[in-house]
């Protein structure tokens, strides 16, 4: 028998999806200039066609709608406390910073300071990483993780649909993880359902050939939201086997779930430093771009990254709920194979074609 709460969540999912499609359709029709900068501004985009960066606006609008639903929900949702205020303030700040960057091309230092503040807000509101006994190590790791993920999702948004579909898989895994852990009625699960529906609605406009980008408004929102989700579900995961160190276990869990964003970011940073370039200046040197240079189409890259992330999340699920040592070794090998394969592909000379 399907519970009333399951029906409620299904209705919310369908409503957020429909709302996302409607909002993005309206924005695409009437707001064509956001994120489209003048010709005098140095802007690196993979797509040769100028398109507006509008997706993040729908993310934030529906996120606010979800918060209202939580506060007005007739069904008790656990955790209506300061943690919710913290995620609201930090995501709002991330969104506004992304909006400013899309409109005015914000300086990297301003973005970095804002990202650090977002991490601090999460810590102060009880959404920080808690894997060390030393509080300062926890605070430092929380800020580092938030900054890393906000930049990783932003950097991964370099080809149609890539950041969107990876975020969809991670949100889906977060929902499955919450349900399996008996936390279906948590704020975290509810928000991930709403964000997942929003992303699927946006993907209709962002899949190759895309009609719009998510922009920094979207990537900064998603980076912060996935940071919040991963801290509470994966970094602070309590379903840890006693056979290995919990810090190592949860770190491997993170490496699996975020294997594609982290691999792309680390690869780009290494290659740019080796070439004497700044890691913070955009370029067409991402793992996705090098796969395209080798003759793989954008749609196939989309499918490849989708499958890679799904398999990684399956490993992560099995690691938490059906742990054994052999599985641990396979998970470690999988992470290494993904990284080494994508990294080597970027340093192998591209085809003359």
C-alpha positions as CSV (number, residue, x, y, z in Angstrom):
1,X,0.0,0.0,0.0
2,X,1.5,3.4,-1.0
3,X,1.6,5.8,1.9
4,X,0.1,9.3,1.8
5,X,3.7,10.7,2.2
6,X,4.9,8.8,-0.9
7,X,1.9,10.2,-2.9
8,X,2.7,13.7,-1.5
9,X,6.3,13.4,-2.7
10,X,5.3,12.2,-6.1
11,X,2.9,15.1,-6.5
12,X,5.7,17.5,-5.4
13,X,8.1,15.9,-7.9
14,X,5.7,16.2,-10.8
15,X,4.8,19.8,-9.8
16,X,8.5,20.9,-9.6
17,X,9.2,19.3,-13.0
18,X,6.3,21.1,-14.6
19,X,7.2,24.3,-12.9
20,X,10.8,24.0,-14.1
21,X,9.7,23.5,-17.7
22,X,7.3,26.5,-17.6
23,X,9.8,28.8,-15.9
24,X,12.6,27.9,-18.4
25,X,10.3,28.3,-21.3
26,X,9.2,31.7,-20.2
27,X,12.8,32.8,-19.5
28,X,14.0,31.6,-22.8
29,X,11.2,33.4,-24.6
30,X,11.5,36.8,-22.8
31,X,15.0,37.0,-21.2
32,X,17.6,36.3,-23.9
33,X,20.4,38.5,-22.6
34,X,21.5,37.2,-19.2
35,X,24.9,35.7,-19.4
36,X,25.4,37.0,-22.9
37,X,28.3,39.4,-22.6
38,X,29.6,42.0,-25.0
39,X,32.1,41.1,-27.7
40,X,34.8,43.0,-25.8
41,X,34.5,40.6,-22.9
42,X,36.8,37.5,-23.0
43,X,34.4,34.6,-22.7
44,X,35.3,31.0,-23.3
45,X,32.4,28.9,-24.4
46,X,32.5,25.5,-26.0
47,X,29.3,26.2,-28.0
48,X,29.9,28.5,-31.0
49,X,26.4,29.8,-30.6
50,X,25.6,32.6,-28.1
51,X,23.0,31.4,-25.7
52,X,21.5,32.9,-22.5
53,X,22.6,31.6,-19.0
54,X,19.1,31.2,-17.5
55,X,18.9,27.8,-15.9
56,X,20.0,28.8,-12.4
57,X,17.1,31.1,-12.0
58,X,14.6,28.2,-12.2
59,X,16.8,26.3,-9.8
60,X,16.6,29.0,-7.2
61,X,12.9,29.8,-7.7
62,X,11.8,26.2,-7.2
63,X,14.2,25.9,-4.2
64,X,12.4,28.8,-2.6
65,X,9.1,27.1,-3.5
66,X,10.4,23.9,-1.8
67,X,11.3,25.8,1.4
68,X,7.8,27.2,1.5
69,X,6.3,23.8,1.1
70,X,8.4,22.5,3.9
71,X,7.2,25.2,6.3
72,X,3.6,24.8,5.3
73,X,3.6,21.0,4.8
74,X,0.7,19.2,6.6
75,X,3.0,16.2,6.9
76,X,5.8,16.4,9.5
77,X,9.2,16.7,7.8
78,X,12.1,16.2,10.2
79,X,14.6,18.9,10.9
80,X,12.8,22.3,10.8
81,X,15.6,24.1,12.6
82,X,18.6,26.4,12.2
83,X,20.2,24.0,9.6
84,X,17.4,25.0,7.2
85,X,18.1,28.7,7.7
86,X,21.8,28.1,7.1
87,X,21.3,26.3,3.8
88,X,18.8,29.0,2.7
89,X,21.2,31.9,3.5
90,X,24.2,30.1,1.9
91,X,22.4,29.1,-1.3
92,X,20.9,32.5,-1.6
93,X,24.4,34.0,-1.4
94,X,25.8,31.5,-3.9
95,X,23.0,32.2,-6.3
96,X,23.4,36.0,-6.1
97,X,27.1,35.7,-6.6
98,X,26.5,33.5,-9.7
99,X,23.9,36.0,-10.9
100,X,26.4,38.8,-10.6
101,X,29.0,36.8,-12.4
102,X,26.6,36.0,-15.3
103,X,25.7,39.7,-15.6
104,X,29.0,41.5,-14.8
105,X,31.8,38.9,-15.0
106,X,32.8,38.9,-11.3
107,X,36.5,38.8,-10.4
108,X,37.8,35.3,-9.2
109,X,38.9,36.7,-5.8
110,X,35.4,38.0,-5.1
111,X,33.9,34.6,-6.1
112,X,36.4,32.8,-3.8
113,X,35.7,35.0,-0.8
114,X,31.9,34.4,-1.4
115,X,32.4,30.7,-1.6
116,X,34.4,30.7,1.7
117,X,31.6,32.6,3.4
118,X,29.1,30.1,2.1
119,X,31.2,27.3,3.7
120,X,31.4,29.2,7.0
121,X,27.6,29.7,7.0
122,X,27.1,25.9,6.6
123,X,29.5,25.3,9.5
124,X,27.8,27.9,11.8
125,X,24.3,26.4,11.0
126,X,25.3,22.9,11.9
127,X,25.9,21.6,8.4
128,X,29.6,21.1,8.7
129,X,31.7,18.0,8.2
130,X,32.2,16.1,11.5
131,X,34.6,13.3,10.8
132,X,37.6,14.6,12.8
133,X,37.8,15.0,16.6
134,X,39.5,18.4,16.0
135,X,36.9,21.1,15.3
136,X,39.3,23.2,13.3
137,X,40.1,20.3,10.9
138,X,36.3,19.8,10.4
139,X,35.8,23.6,9.7
140,X,38.8,23.7,7.3
141,X,37.7,20.6,5.4
142,X,34.1,21.8,5.2
143,X,35.2,25.1,3.7
144,X,37.7,23.4,1.3
145,X,35.0,20.9,0.2
146,X,32.4,23.6,-0.4
147,X,34.8,25.8,-2.4
148,X,36.1,22.8,-4.4
149,X,32.7,21.5,-5.3
150,X,31.3,25.0,-6.2
151,X,34.2,25.4,-8.6
152,X,34.1,21.8,-9.9
153,X,30.4,21.9,-10.9
154,X,31.1,25.3,-12.5
155,X,34.1,23.9,-14.4
156,X,32.2,20.8,-15.5
157,X,29.5,23.0,-17.0
158,X,31.6,23.1,-20.2
159,X,29.5,21.1,-22.6
160,X,25.7,20.7,-23.2
161,X,24.0,18.8,-20.4
162,X,27.1,17.4,-18.6
163,X,26.8,19.2,-15.2
164,X,23.0,18.8,-15.3
165,X,23.0,15.0,-15.8
166,X,25.8,14.4,-13.3
167,X,23.9,16.5,-10.7
168,X,20.7,14.5,-11.6
169,X,22.5,11.2,-10.8
170,X,23.9,12.5,-7.6
171,X,20.5,13.8,-6.4
172,X,18.9,10.5,-7.3
173,X,21.5,8.6,-5.4
174,X,21.0,11.0,-2.4
175,X,17.3,10.2,-2.5
176,X,17.9,6.5,-2.7
177,X,20.5,6.7,0.1
178,X,18.0,8.7,2.3
179,X,15.2,6.2,1.7
180,X,17.5,3.2,2.4
181,X,18.7,4.9,5.6
182,X,15.1,5.4,6.8
183,X,15.2,9.2,6.4
184,X,12.5,9.6,3.7
185,X,10.8,12.3,5.6
186,X,13.9,14.4,6.1
187,X,14.5,17.9,4.7
188,X,17.5,16.6,2.8
189,X,15.4,14.0,0.9
190,X,12.6,16.4,0.2
191,X,14.9,19.1,-1.2
192,X,16.8,16.6,-3.4
193,X,13.5,15.4,-4.8
194,X,12.6,19.0,-5.7
195,X,16.0,19.8,-7.1
196,X,16.1,16.6,-9.2
197,X,12.7,17.4,-10.7
198,X,14.0,20.9,-11.5
199,X,17.1,19.6,-13.2
200,X,15.2,17.1,-15.3
201,X,12.9,20.0,-16.5
202,X,16.0,22.1,-17.3
203,X,17.7,19.3,-19.1
204,X,15.0,19.5,-21.8
205,X,16.5,22.9,-22.7
206,X,20.2,22.0,-21.9
207,X,20.6,18.7,-23.7
208,X,22.6,18.8,-26.9
209,X,21.9,20.9,-28.9
210,X,21.1,23.1,-26.0
211,X,18.9,26.2,-26.0
212,X,20.3,27.7,-22.8
213,X,23.1,27.3,-20.3
214,X,22.7,27.0,-16.5
215,X,25.3,29.8,-16.1
216,X,27.1,30.6,-12.8
217,X,23.7,31.1,-11.2
218,X,23.1,27.4,-11.8
219,X,26.5,26.0,-11.2
220,X,27.1,27.9,-7.9
221,X,23.7,26.9,-6.7
222,X,24.3,23.3,-7.5
223,X,27.8,23.3,-6.1
224,X,26.6,24.6,-2.8
225,X,23.5,22.4,-2.7
226,X,25.4,19.2,-3.6
227,X,28.0,20.3,-1.0
228,X,25.3,20.5,1.7
229,X,23.8,17.2,0.6
230,X,27.2,15.4,0.5
231,X,28.2,16.7,3.9
232,X,25.1,15.5,5.6
233,X,24.8,12.2,3.8
234,X,28.3,11.1,2.7
235,X,30.9,12.9,4.7
236,X,29.0,12.4,7.9
237,X,27.8,9.0,6.9
238,X,27.2,6.9,10.0
239,X,26.7,3.6,8.2
240,X,30.5,2.9,8.3
241,X,31.9,-0.5,8.7
242,X,34.2,-1.1,11.7
243,X,36.7,-2.9,9.4
244,X,38.4,0.3,8.0
245,X,39.1,3.9,9.1
246,X,35.8,5.9,8.8
247,X,37.7,9.0,7.4
248,X,39.1,6.8,4.6
249,X,35.7,5.1,4.1
250,X,33.8,8.4,3.7
251,X,36.5,10.0,1.6
252,X,36.3,7.0,-0.8
253,X,32.5,7.4,-0.8
254,X,32.9,11.0,-1.8
255,X,35.5,10.1,-4.5
256,X,33.0,7.6,-6.0
257,X,29.9,9.9,-6.0
258,X,31.8,12.9,-7.4
259,X,34.3,11.0,-9.5
260,X,33.6,13.0,-12.7
261,X,33.6,16.5,-11.3
262,X,36.7,15.9,-9.2
263,X,38.5,14.2,-12.0
264,X,37.8,17.0,-14.5
265,X,38.8,19.7,-12.0
266,X,42.0,18.0,-10.9
267,X,43.0,17.2,-14.5
268,X,42.4,20.8,-15.7
269,X,44.4,22.2,-12.7
270,X,47.3,19.9,-13.3
271,X,47.5,20.5,-17.0
272,X,47.2,24.3,-16.7
273,X,49.9,24.5,-14.0
274,X,52.2,22.3,-16.2
275,X,51.6,24.7,-19.1
276,X,52.3,27.8,-16.9
277,X,48.6,28.9,-17.1
278,X,46.3,30.0,-14.4
279,X,43.8,27.3,-13.3
280,X,41.2,30.0,-12.9
281,X,41.2,31.2,-16.5
282,X,38.7,29.3,-18.7
283,X,39.7,27.2,-21.7
284,X,38.7,24.4,-24.0
285,X,41.0,21.9,-22.2
286,X,38.5,19.9,-20.1
287,X,38.2,16.1,-20.1
288,X,35.0,16.5,-22.2
289,X,36.8,18.6,-24.8
290,X,39.7,16.1,-25.2
291,X,37.2,13.3,-25.7
292,X,35.6,15.3,-28.4
293,X,39.0,16.0,-30.0
294,X,39.4,12.2,-30.2
295,X,36.2,11.9,-32.3
296,X,33.6,11.2,-29.7
297,X,30.4,13.1,-30.2
298,X,28.9,15.4,-27.6
299,X,25.9,13.1,-27.1
300,X,28.2,10.1,-26.6
301,X,30.3,12.0,-24.1
302,X,27.0,12.8,-22.2
303,X,26.1,9.1,-22.2
304,X,29.7,8.1,-21.2
305,X,29.7,10.4,-18.2
306,X,26.2,9.4,-17.2
307,X,27.1,5.7,-17.2
308,X,30.4,6.3,-15.4
309,X,28.6,8.2,-12.6
310,X,25.8,5.7,-12.3
311,X,28.3,2.8,-11.9
312,X,30.3,4.8,-9.3
313,X,27.1,5.4,-7.3
314,X,26.2,1.7,-7.5
315,X,29.7,1.0,-6.0
316,X,29.0,3.7,-3.3
317,X,25.6,2.1,-2.4
318,X,27.1,-1.4,-2.2
319,X,30.0,0.0,-0.1
320,X,27.7,1.4,2.5
321,X,24.9,-1.2,2.7
322,X,26.6,-4.4,1.5
323,X,30.2,-3.9,2.5
324,X,33.0,-6.4,1.9
325,X,36.8,-6.1,1.4
326,X,36.7,-7.3,-2.2
327,X,34.2,-4.6,-3.0
328,X,36.4,-2.0,-1.4
329,X,39.3,-2.9,-3.6
330,X,37.1,-2.8,-6.7
331,X,35.8,0.6,-5.7
332,X,39.3,2.0,-5.3
333,X,40.4,0.5,-8.6
334,X,37.3,2.0,-10.3
335,X,38.1,5.5,-9.0
336,X,41.7,5.2,-10.2
337,X,40.8,3.9,-13.6
338,X,38.3,6.7,-14.2
339,X,40.9,9.3,-13.2
340,X,43.9,7.8,-15.0
341,X,41.9,7.2,-18.2
342,X,40.4,10.7,-18.5
343,X,43.7,12.3,-17.5
344,X,45.8,10.3,-20.0
345,X,43.3,11.2,-22.7
346,X,44.1,14.9,-22.1
347,X,47.9,14.5,-22.5
348,X,47.8,12.3,-25.6
349,X,48.2,14.3,-28.7
350,X,44.8,15.0,-30.3
351,X,44.1,13.7,-33.8
352,X,44.9,16.0,-36.7
353,X,41.3,15.6,-37.8
